[in-house]
Amino acid sequence: MGSYFRILAAIPFFFLSAWFVMLLWGVFSPQINVQTITYVQSMLVTITLWLAVAPLAAVGKNHWH
């Protein structure tokens, strides 16, 4: 049951992370000559990164305990 509440607690951080991705992308995009992204696109980038990092975090947590 505890993991269920952890997932619910992570939801606001997802939206906050997507907002930070959008802001930082906007800062660096002119310097590397790429277009800026919308908030919806930043959510896609964020979920992609979360899906890539989550298995690594799970393995790391199980490996060190």
N, C-alpha and C positions, 0 to 999 in steps of 0.2 A: 504494500500500500504506500510505503514511503517513496518509491520510485514514481508513482503516479503524481504525487504532489510535487516532486522535483520537476517533472515535465511541465506541470501547470505553472510552476514558479519561473521556468525558463522562457515562457511565452513573451512577457514584457521585454526581456533582454534581447529576444530576437528582433523585435521592432526597433528597439534602441540601437542594436548593432547595425541594422539596415540603414537607419538614419545616419549613423557615423560613417558607414561605407559611402553613402551618397555625398555627404559633406566632404570627406577626404578625397573622393574621386574628383569632385569639382575643383578642389585645390590643385591636385596634381595633373589633371587632364590637359590644361593648356601647356604645361611644361613638357609633356610627352606627346603632344599633338594628337590627342584622341578626343572624341566627343564626350560631353557630360552625359550622365545617366539620370533617369527618373527614379523616384522612390520605389516604384514597382520593380524596375530593373535591379535596383540595389537589393531588394528583397530576394530576387532570384540569385544574385551573386552570394548573398549571405547564406541562404539555405544550401547552396552548393558547397560553400566552405564548411558549414556546420556538418553536412553529411560526409564530407571528406575527413574532418577532424574527429568526429564522434567515435568511430571505431578505434582510432589511435589512442584517444583518451581512455576508452574502455580497456584496451589492452594494457596501457600504462598503469591504470588503476589496479587491475588484477595482477599484473606482474610484480608490483612493488609491495603488495600486501600479502 
